[in-house]
Amino acid sequence: MAATGYRFGYEMLMINGLLTFLGLWMSSFGAKPEASVHADGDKVGKW
């Protein structure tokens, strides 16, 4: 317990979820795009 008497509870859970979401969202910007396959079998994408 802190000197102020404040105890973390559901607020910390929401903050943790928000930070996790933001971290995963920001890390997805460096991901390579997925290749799509056309009907004739050719792959298209930046590979």
Order of alpha helices (4+ residues) and beta strands (2+ residues): alpha-beta-beta
